[in-house]
Amino acid sequence: MVTPGAAVVGGGISGIACARALAEAGLAVRVLERGRRPGGRMAGRTLHGRAVDLGASYLTVPDGSPFAPVVADWVRRGLARPWTDTFAVAGPDGVTGTTTGPVRYGAAGGLRSLVVDLAEVLDVVLEHTVEAVRVDGDGRPTVDGDAVDAVVLAMPDPQAQRLLDPQAPGVPVLDPDSWRPVLAVALGFPQRSWPADLHGAFVHDSPVLDWLADDGDRRGDGAPVLVAHSTAAFAGQHLADPERAVPALTAAVRRLLDLDAEPEWTHVHRWAYARPGSPREQEFTLTGRVGVCGDGWSAPPRVESAWRSGTALGRRLAATLAH
Ligand SMILES: Cc1cc2nc3c(=O)[nH]c(=O)nc-3n(C[C@H](O)[C@H](O)[C@H](O)COP(=O)(O)OP(=O)(O)OC[C@H]3O[C@@H](n4cnc5c(N)ncnc54)[C@H](O)[C@@H]3O)c2cc1C
């Protein structure tokens, strides 16, 4: 496939933000995404007739963040909604208190819909898996053999590392070994039988459960659906066969909320590279004409920092290519 101008590999929020910054600077840019839709780790799935968020649970906007106008625009257009600033704090046996922090935003159409919205103005090729990124003797990158002006890898380090030849000179140095997995399990119940003000719960001291979200509350339709995220250690034991992890995660959720009912249905999703173990303060890396961005940069790792990382790299690359 001939790619004009710059290629951005990865259609998560960092890649889409990077491509928008390049396009806003007047450069030709194409996003190559292996999935059927943009979104990456802000993905969800339609389960039993409604979208359920299975990746990021919510997004936040720190004071003064340049991401704030983007989120305000989503809220104004009804795409994003302020969810809550208060979550439960729990141990394995139940809720022990609450904690209040920044406003968390959800999306009625699922968080993925926000990335899809940002991608609408871009040239995005879906269901296209890139196999190799190389740099020739003149420092010019190629994507699966096609020469491009510049290439951005907007993805977790282990995925970016697979595309590069780490022995070759002129490629970015990455940290592929520290990324941690998470299993996300959606649980559909016959009815809501947990406290209306639960919203979500940070779970401490459980070997299995790390976080629990009320998906009906977050999305605003009141559906009796919870989404549980596992600890990294538990996910690591079940990466080969995540279905086998469902009974233990379900039992941990029922114990925590003292639920009598079994879920009517469950769905598990494996995130092999959910979070960077060693997120960097540096906003991105750019070696020659090969850049890497995403939530492994611009710490702490979250939606807002992935957007900032991609935007900053896109602006820098646009300035570099202009000279
Ligand atoms: C379980 C979980 C819970 C989270 N909770 C929160 C939260 O509550 N709040 C928050 O702010 N953040 C949260 N996060 C983090 C947040 O989801 C990420 O910070 C953000 O989505 C990262 O975006 P990204 O663009 O850097 O990477 P990604 O979203 O991972 O995008 C990378 C993209 O690259 C594509 N790709 C990879 N390899 C190739 C290839 N070879 N060819 C083509 N395409 C390729 C992938 O398909 C993917 O779409 C959570 C993440 C997970 C997994």
The ligand as an ORCA input file, in Angstrom:
! r2SCAN-3c Opt
* xyz 0 1
  C      -8.040     -2.351     31.286
  C      -7.621     -0.922     31.106
  C      -8.151      0.063     31.933
  C      -7.781      1.398     31.764
  N      -8.394      2.364     32.522
  C      -8.150      3.659     32.257
  C      -8.913      4.684     32.903
  O      -9.847      4.402     33.658
  N      -8.608      5.991     32.622
  C      -7.621      6.332     31.732
  O      -7.406      7.523     31.495
  N      -6.899      5.372     31.087
  C      -7.155      4.065     31.323
  N      -6.475      3.093     30.642
  C      -5.374      3.494     29.757
  C      -5.885      4.036     28.406
  O      -6.762      3.108     27.824
  C      -4.676      4.247     27.523
  O      -3.801      5.174     28.177
  C      -4.954      4.807     26.137
  O      -6.128      4.289     25.581
  C      -3.727      4.463     25.290
  O      -3.892      4.915     23.965
  P      -2.725      4.666     22.934
  O      -3.122      5.311     21.656
  O      -1.429      5.076     23.546
  O      -2.603      3.086     22.744
  P      -3.676      2.028     22.226
  O      -5.034      2.493     22.588
  O      -3.218      0.708     22.718
  O      -3.559      2.094     20.641
  C      -2.620      1.329     19.916
  C      -3.265      0.933     18.581
  O      -2.264      0.360     17.731
  C      -2.848     -0.694     17.007
  N      -1.764     -1.543     16.530
  C      -0.853     -2.224     17.289
  N       0.007     -2.890     16.487
  C      -0.358     -2.610     15.210
  C       0.169     -3.011     13.924
  N       1.228     -3.828     13.827
  N      -0.442     -2.547     12.803
  C      -1.525     -1.721     12.900
  N      -2.070     -1.323     14.094
  C      -1.474     -1.758     15.225
  C      -3.759     -1.362     18.026
  O      -4.763     -2.143     17.387
  C      -4.344     -0.128     18.759
  O      -5.545      0.310     18.179
  C      -6.831      1.754     30.773
  C      -6.310      0.758     29.944
  C      -6.709     -0.565     30.093
  C      -6.181     -1.609     29.155
*
